Amino acid sequence: MNIGILIIAIVGGATGLLSTAYLAISFPAVLLWKLYRRVVHRIPLTQ
């Protein structure tokens, strides 16, 4: 296999993996933060 194609495949795979990991971690973190603020500070979820 051509080395250029291999590098592009590795970089593209790493980019997809990192963006998926970011979304998988940040989305639940935001929800938990909003729930925490709702319970502790009585702030509505929409603010």
mmCIF file of the N, C-alpha and C atoms, coordinates in Angstrom:
data_MODEL
# 
_entry.id   MODEL 
# 
loop_
_atom_site.group_PDB 
_atom_site.id 
_atom_site.type_symbol 
_atom_site.label_atom_id 
_atom_site.label_alt_id 
_atom_site.label_comp_id 
_atom_site.label_asym_id 
_atom_site.label_entity_id 
_atom_site.label_seq_id 
_atom_site.pdbx_PDB_ins_code 
_atom_site.Cartn_x 
_atom_site.Cartn_y 
_atom_site.Cartn_z 
_atom_site.occupancy 
_atom_site.B_iso_or_equiv 
_atom_site.pdbx_formal_charge 
_atom_site.auth_seq_id 
_atom_site.auth_comp_id 
_atom_site.auth_asym_id 
_atom_site.auth_atom_id 
_atom_site.pdbx_PDB_model_num 
ATOM 1   N N  . MET A 1 1  ? 0.845   -1.184 0.000  1.00 0.00 ? 1  MET A N  1 
ATOM 2   C CA . MET A 1 1  ? 0.000   0.000  0.000  1.00 0.00 ? 1  MET A CA 1 
ATOM 3   C C  . MET A 1 1  ? 0.888   1.244  0.000  1.00 0.00 ? 1  MET A C  1 
ATOM 4   N N  . ASN A 1 2  ? 0.434   2.262  -0.668 1.00 0.00 ? 2  ASN A N  1 
ATOM 5   C CA . ASN A 1 2  ? 1.178   3.502  -0.772 1.00 0.00 ? 2  ASN A CA 1 
ATOM 6   C C  . ASN A 1 2  ? 1.278   4.178  0.606  1.00 0.00 ? 2  ASN A C  1 
ATOM 7   N N  . ILE A 1 3  ? 2.465   4.706  0.936  1.00 0.00 ? 3  ILE A N  1 
ATOM 8   C CA . ILE A 1 3  ? 2.691   5.318  2.242  1.00 0.00 ? 3  ILE A CA 1 
ATOM 9   C C  . ILE A 1 3  ? 1.824   6.557  2.445  1.00 0.00 ? 3  ILE A C  1 
ATOM 10  N N  . GLY A 1 4  ? 1.576   7.321  1.382  1.00 0.00 ? 4  GLY A N  1 
ATOM 11  C CA . GLY A 1 4  ? 0.737   8.520  1.487  1.00 0.00 ? 4  GLY A CA 1 
ATOM 12  C C  . GLY A 1 4  ? -0.699  8.172  1.859  1.00 0.00 ? 4  GLY A C  1 
ATOM 13  N N  . ILE A 1 5  ? -1.213  7.138  1.210  1.00 0.00 ? 5  ILE A N  1 
ATOM 14  C CA . ILE A 1 5  ? -2.594  6.700  1.512  1.00 0.00 ? 5  ILE A CA 1 
ATOM 15  C C  . ILE A 1 5  ? -2.663  6.169  2.939  1.00 0.00 ? 5  ILE A C  1 
ATOM 16  N N  . LEU A 1 6  ? -1.642  5.487  3.379  1.00 0.00 ? 6  LEU A N  1 
ATOM 17  C CA . LEU A 1 6  ? -1.613  4.940  4.733  1.00 0.00 ? 6  LEU A CA 1 
ATOM 18  C C  . LEU A 1 6  ? -1.604  6.077  5.768  1.00 0.00 ? 6  LEU A C  1 
ATOM 19  N N  . ILE A 1 7  ? -0.828  7.119  5.527  1.00 0.00 ? 7  ILE A N  1 
ATOM 20  C CA . ILE A 1 7  ? -0.784  8.256  6.455  1.00 0.00 ? 7  ILE A CA 1 
ATOM 21  C C  . ILE A 1 7  ? -2.139  8.963  6.490  1.00 0.00 ? 7  ILE A C  1 
ATOM 22  N N  . ILE A 1 8  ? -2.742  9.164  5.324  1.00 0.00 ? 8  ILE A N  1 
ATOM 23  C CA . ILE A 1 8  ? -4.061  9.804  5.270  1.00 0.00 ? 8  ILE A CA 1 
ATOM 24  C C  . ILE A 1 8  ? -5.099  8.962  6.012  1.00 0.00 ? 8  ILE A C  1 
ATOM 25  N N  . ALA A 1 9  ? -5.044  7.647  5.879  1.00 0.00 ? 9  ALA A N  1 
ATOM 26  C CA . ALA A 1 9  ? -5.983  6.767  6.567  1.00 0.00 ? 9  ALA A CA 1 
ATOM 27  C C  . ALA A 1 9  ? -5.794  6.836  8.086  1.00 0.00 ? 9  ALA A C  1 
ATOM 28  N N  . ILE A 1 10 ? -4.547  6.897  8.542  1.00 0.00 ? 10 ILE A N  1 
ATOM 29  C CA . ILE A 1 10 ? -4.277  6.972  9.989  1.00 0.00 ? 10 ILE A CA 1 
ATOM 30  C C  . ILE A 1 10 ? -4.744  8.309  10.550 1.00 0.00 ? 10 ILE A C  1 
ATOM 31  N N  . VAL A 1 11 ? -4.428  9.406  9.843  1.00 0.00 ? 11 VAL A N  1 
ATOM 32  C CA . VAL A 1 11 ? -4.845  10.728 10.308 1.00 0.00 ? 11 VAL A CA 1 
ATOM 33  C C  . VAL A 1 11 ? -6.373  10.840 10.311 1.00 0.00 ? 11 VAL A C  1 
ATOM 34  N N  . GLY A 1 12 ? -7.021  10.355 9.275  1.00 0.00 ? 12 GLY A N  1 
ATOM 35  C CA . GLY A 1 12 ? -8.484  10.398 9.208  1.00 0.00 ? 12 GLY A CA 1 
ATOM 36  C C  . GLY A 1 12 ? -9.126  9.542  10.293 1.00 0.00 ? 12 GLY A C  1 
ATOM 37  N N  . GLY A 1 13 ? -8.566  8.370  10.545 1.00 0.00 ? 13 GLY A N  1 
ATOM 38  C CA . GLY A 1 13 ? -9.088  7.512  11.599 1.00 0.00 ? 13 GLY A CA 1 
ATOM 39  C C  . GLY A 1 13 ? -8.912  8.130  12.974 1.00 0.00 ? 13 GLY A C  1 
ATOM 40  N N  . ALA A 1 14 ? -7.757  8.744  13.208 1.00 0.00 ? 14 ALA A N  1 
ATOM 41  C CA . ALA A 1 14 ? -7.509  9.392  14.498 1.00 0.00 ? 14 ALA A CA 1 
ATOM 42  C C  . ALA A 1 14 ? -8.440  10.584 14.697 1.00 0.00 ? 14 ALA A C  1 
ATOM 43  N N  . THR A 1 15 ? -8.692  11.340 13.629 1.00 0.00 ? 15 THR A N  1 
ATOM 44  C CA . THR A 1 15 ? -9.609  12.480 13.713 1.00 0.00 ? 15 THR A CA 1 
ATOM 45  C C  . THR A 1 15 ? -11.011 12.018 14.068 1.00 0.00 ? 15 THR A C  1 
ATOM 46  N N  . GLY A 1 16 ? -11.479 10.980 13.421 1.00 0.00 ? 16 GLY A N  1 
ATOM 47  C CA . GLY A 1 16 ? -12.805 10.441 13.725 1.00 0.00 ? 16 GLY A CA 1 
ATOM 48  C C  . GLY A 1 16 ? -12.886 9.895  15.133 1.00 0.00 ? 16 GLY A C  1 
ATOM 49  N N  . LEU A 1 17 ? -11.841 9.227  15.578 1.00 0.00 ? 17 LEU A N  1 
ATOM 50  C CA . LEU A 1 17 ? -11.825 8.671  16.928 1.00 0.00 ? 17 LEU A CA 1 
ATOM 51  C C  . LEU A 1 17 ? -11.846 9.775  17.984 1.00 0.00 ? 17 LEU A C  1 
ATOM 52  N N  . LEU A 1 18 ? -11.046 10.813 17.779 1.00 0.00 ? 18 LEU A N  1 
ATOM 53  C CA . LEU A 1 18 ? -10.999 11.911 18.748 1.00 0.00 ? 18 LEU A CA 1 
ATOM 54  C C  . LEU A 1 18 ? -12.310 12.693 18.797 1.00 0.00 ? 18 LEU A C  1 
ATOM 55  N N  . SER A 1 19 ? -12.920 12.947 17.649 1.00 0.00 ? 19 SER A N  1 
ATOM 56  C CA . SER A 1 19 ? -14.182 13.683 17.660 1.00 0.00 ? 19 SER A CA 1 
ATOM 57  C C  . SER A 1 19 ? -15.297 12.854 18.291 1.00 0.00 ? 19 SER A C  1 
ATOM 58  N N  . THR A 1 20 ? -15.299 11.557 18.066 1.00 0.00 ? 20 THR A N  1 
ATOM 59  C CA . THR A 1 20 ? -16.291 10.684 18.695 1.00 0.00 ? 20 THR A CA 1 
ATOM 60  C C  . THR A 1 20 ? -16.084 10.629 20.197 1.00 0.00 ? 20 THR A C  1 
ATOM 61  N N  . ALA A 1 21 ? -14.849 10.537 20.647 1.00 0.00 ? 21 ALA A N  1 
ATOM 62  C CA . ALA A 1 21 ? -14.559 10.501 22.082 1.00 0.00 ? 21 ALA A CA 1 
ATOM 63  C C  . ALA A 1 21 ? -14.964 11.822 22.738 1.00 0.00 ? 21 ALA A C  1 
ATOM 64  N N  . TYR A 1 22 ? -14.709 12.935 22.069 1.00 0.00 ? 22 TYR A N  1 
ATOM 65  C CA . TYR A 1 22 ? -15.092 14.241 22.613 1.00 0.00 ? 22 TYR A CA 1 
ATOM 66  C C  . TYR A 1 22 ? -16.604 14.332 22.796 1.00 0.00 ? 22 TYR A C  1 
ATOM 67  N N  . LEU A 1 23 ? -17.353 13.919 21.789 1.00 0.00 ? 23 LEU A N  1 
ATOM 68  C CA . LEU A 1 23 ? -18.811 13.978 21.894 1.00 0.00 ? 23 LEU A CA 1 
ATOM 69  C C  . LEU A 1 23 ? -19.332 13.010 22.956 1.00 0.00 ? 23 LEU A C  1 
ATOM 70  N N  . ALA A 1 24 ? -18.734 11.832 23.045 1.00 0.00 ? 24 ALA A N  1 
ATOM 71  C CA . ALA A 1 24 ? -19.188 10.839 24.022 1.00 0.00 ? 24 ALA A CA 1 
ATOM 72  C C  . ALA A 1 24 ? -18.920 11.293 25.447 1.00 0.00 ? 24 ALA A C  1 
ATOM 73  N N  . ILE A 1 25 ? -17.914 12.115 25.659 1.00 0.00 ? 25 ILE A N  1 
ATOM 74  C CA . ILE A 1 25 ? -17.585 12.586 27.012 1.00 0.00 ? 25 ILE A CA 1 
ATOM 75  C C  . ILE A 1 25 ? -18.287 13.912 27.318 1.00 0.00 ? 25 ILE A C  1 
ATOM 76  N N  . SER A 1 26 ? -18.312 14.833 26.364 1.00 0.00 ? 26 SER A N  1 
ATOM 77  C CA . SER A 1 26 ? -18.828 16.170 26.664 1.00 0.00 ? 26 SER A CA 1 
ATOM 78  C C  . SER A 1 26 ? -20.343 16.217 26.787 1.00 0.00 ? 26 SER A C  1 
ATOM 79  N N  . PHE A 1 27 ? -21.067 15.449 25.999 1.00 0.00 ? 27 PHE A N  1 
ATOM 80  C CA . PHE A 1 27 ? -22.529 15.512 26.055 1.00 0.00 ? 27 PHE A CA 1 
ATOM 81  C C  . PHE A 1 27 ? -23.066 15.072 27.416 1.00 0.00 ? 27 PHE A C  1 
ATOM 82  N N  . PRO A 1 28 ? -22.660 13.918 27.949 1.00 0.00 ? 28 PRO A N  1 
ATOM 83  C CA . PRO A 1 28 ? -23.127 13.569 29.300 1.00 0.00 ? 28 PRO A CA 1 
ATOM 84  C C  . PRO A 1 28 ? -22.612 14.539 30.367 1.00 0.00 ? 28 PRO A C  1 
ATOM 85  N N  . ALA A 1 29 ? -21.424 15.088 30.184 1.00 0.00 ? 29 ALA A N  1 
ATOM 86  C CA . ALA A 1 29 ? -20.880 16.035 31.166 1.00 0.00 ? 29 ALA A CA 1 
ATOM 87  C C  . ALA A 1 29 ? -21.739 17.293 31.232 1.00 0.00 ? 29 ALA A C  1 
ATOM 88  N N  . VAL A 1 30 ? -22.187 17.794 30.103 1.00 0.00 ? 30 VAL A N  1 
ATOM 89  C CA . VAL A 1 30 ? -23.041 18.985 30.084 1.00 0.00 ? 30 VAL A CA 1 
ATOM 90  C C  . VAL A 1 30 ? -24.381 18.674 30.745 1.00 0.00 ? 30 VAL A C  1 
ATOM 91  N N  . LEU A 1 31 ? -24.937 17.507 30.460 1.00 0.00 ? 31 LEU A N  1 
ATOM 92  C CA . LEU A 1 31 ? -26.206 17.143 31.081 1.00 0.00 ? 31 LEU A CA 1 
ATOM 93  C C  . LEU A 1 31 ? -26.068 17.025 32.594 1.00 0.00 ? 31 LEU A C  1 
ATOM 94  N N  . LEU A 1 32 ? -24.989 16.405 33.050 1.00 0.00 ? 32 LEU A N  1 
ATOM 95  C CA . LEU A 1 32 ? -24.776 16.284 34.493 1.00 0.00 ? 32 LEU A CA 1 
ATOM 96  C C  . LEU A 1 32 ? -24.569 17.656 35.138 1.00 0.00 ? 32 LEU A C  1 
ATOM 97  N N  . TRP A 1 33 ? -23.848 18.544 34.467 1.00 0.00 ? 33 TRP A N  1 
ATOM 98  C CA . TRP A 1 33 ? -23.634 19.893 34.997 1.00 0.00 ? 33 TRP A CA 1 
ATOM 99  C C  . TRP A 1 33 ? -24.951 20.657 35.104 1.00 0.00 ? 33 TRP A C  1 
ATOM 100 N N  . LYS A 1 34 ? -25.806 20.524 34.092 1.00 0.00 ? 34 LYS A N  1 
ATOM 101 C CA . LYS A 1 34 ? -27.097 21.203 34.139 1.00 0.00 ? 34 LYS A CA 1 
ATOM 102 C C  . LYS A 1 34 ? -27.972 20.635 35.253 1.00 0.00 ? 34 LYS A C  1 
ATOM 103 N N  . LEU A 1 35 ? -27.961 19.332 35.437 1.00 0.00 ? 35 LEU A N  1 
ATOM 104 C CA . LEU A 1 35 ? -28.731 18.730 36.522 1.00 0.00 ? 35 LEU A CA 1 
ATOM 105 C C  . LEU A 1 35 ? -28.196 19.160 37.887 1.00 0.00 ? 35 LEU A C  1 
ATOM 106 N N  . TYR A 1 36 ? -26.899 19.230 38.013 1.00 0.00 ? 36 TYR A N  1 
ATOM 107 C CA . TYR A 1 36 ? -26.289 19.688 39.268 1.00 0.00 ? 36 TYR A CA 1 
ATOM 108 C C  . TYR A 1 36 ? -26.730 21.119 39.582 1.00 0.00 ? 36 TYR A C  1 
ATOM 109 N N  . ARG A 1 37 ? -26.654 22.010 38.592 1.00 0.00 ? 37 ARG A N  1 
ATOM 110 C CA . ARG A 1 37 ? -27.080 23.395 38.801 1.00 0.00 ? 37 ARG A CA 1 
ATOM 111 C C  . ARG A 1 37 ? -28.555 23.467 39.131 1.00 0.00 ? 37 ARG A C  1 
ATOM 112 N N  . ARG A 1 38 ? -29.350 22.595 38.508 1.00 0.00 ? 38 ARG A N  1 
ATOM 113 C CA . ARG A 1 38 ? -30.797 22.579 38.766 1.00 0.00 ? 38 ARG A CA 1 
ATOM 114 C C  . ARG A 1 38 ? -31.078 22.188 40.214 1.00 0.00 ? 38 ARG A C  1 
ATOM 115 N N  . VAL A 1 39 ? -30.395 21.183 40.715 1.00 0.00 ? 39 VAL A N  1 
ATOM 116 C CA . VAL A 1 39 ? -30.657 20.678 42.064 1.00 0.00 ? 39 VAL A CA 1 
ATOM 117 C C  . VAL A 1 39 ? -30.072 21.620 43.113 1.00 0.00 ? 39 VAL A C  1 
ATOM 118 N N  . VAL A 1 40 ? -28.844 22.063 42.939 1.00 0.00 ? 40 VAL A N  1 
ATOM 119 C CA . VAL A 1 40 ? -28.160 22.831 43.980 1.00 0.00 ? 40 VAL A CA 1 
ATOM 120 C C  . VAL A 1 40 ? -28.584 24.298 43.978 1.00 0.00 ? 40 VAL A C  1 
ATOM 121 N N  . HIS A 1 41 ? -28.657 24.916 42.815 1.00 0.00 ? 41 HIS A N  1 
ATOM 122 C CA . HIS A 1 41 ? -28.889 26.361 42.741 1.00 0.00 ? 41 HIS A CA 1 
ATOM 123 C C  . HIS A 1 41 ? -30.300 26.734 42.275 1.00 0.00 ? 41 HIS A C  1 
ATOM 124 N N  . ARG A 1 42 ? -31.117 25.763 41.981 1.00 0.00 ? 42 ARG A N  1 
ATOM 125 C CA . ARG A 1 42 ? -32.487 26.005 41.504 1.00 0.00 ? 42 ARG A CA 1 
ATOM 126 C C  . ARG A 1 42 ? -32.523 26.825 40.213 1.00 0.00 ? 42 ARG A C  1 
ATOM 127 N N  . ILE A 1 43 ? -31.552 26.599 39.339 1.00 0.00 ? 43 ILE A N  1 
ATOM 128 C CA . ILE A 1 43 ? -31.499 27.286 38.056 1.00 0.00 ? 43 ILE A CA 1 
ATOM 129 C C  . ILE A 1 43 ? -32.228 26.417 37.024 1.00 0.00 ? 43 ILE A C  1 
ATOM 130 N N  . PRO A 1 44 ? -33.097 27.010 36.196 1.00 0.00 ? 44 PRO A N  1 
ATOM 131 C CA . PRO A 1 44 ? -33.796 26.198 35.181 1.00 0.00 ? 44 PRO A CA 1 
ATOM 132 C C  . PRO A 1 44 ? -32.819 25.537 34.209 1.00 0.00 ? 44 PRO A C  1 
ATOM 133 N N  . LEU A 1 45 ? -33.222 24.399 33.666 1.00 0.00 ? 45 LEU A N  1 
ATOM 134 C CA . LEU A 1 45 ? -32.354 23.658 32.745 1.00 0.00 ? 45 LEU A CA 1 
ATOM 135 C C  . LEU A 1 45 ? -32.105 24.426 31.450 1.00 0.00 ? 45 LEU A C  1 
ATOM 136 N N  . THR A 1 46 ? -32.982 25.343 31.099 1.00 0.00 ? 46 THR A N  1 
ATOM 137 C CA . THR A 1 46 ? -32.843 26.035 29.818 1.00 0.00 ? 46 THR A CA 1 
ATOM 138 C C  . THR A 1 46 ? -31.928 27.247 29.876 1.00 0.00 ? 46 THR A C  1 
ATOM 139 N N  . GLN A 1 47 ? -31.384 27.585 31.024 1.00 0.00 ? 47 GLN A N  1 
ATOM 140 C CA . GLN A 1 47 ? -30.464 28.727 31.099 1.00 0.00 ? 47 GLN A CA 1 
ATOM 141 C C  . GLN A 1 47 ? -29.045 28.261 31.146 1.00 0.00 ? 47 GLN A C  1 
# 
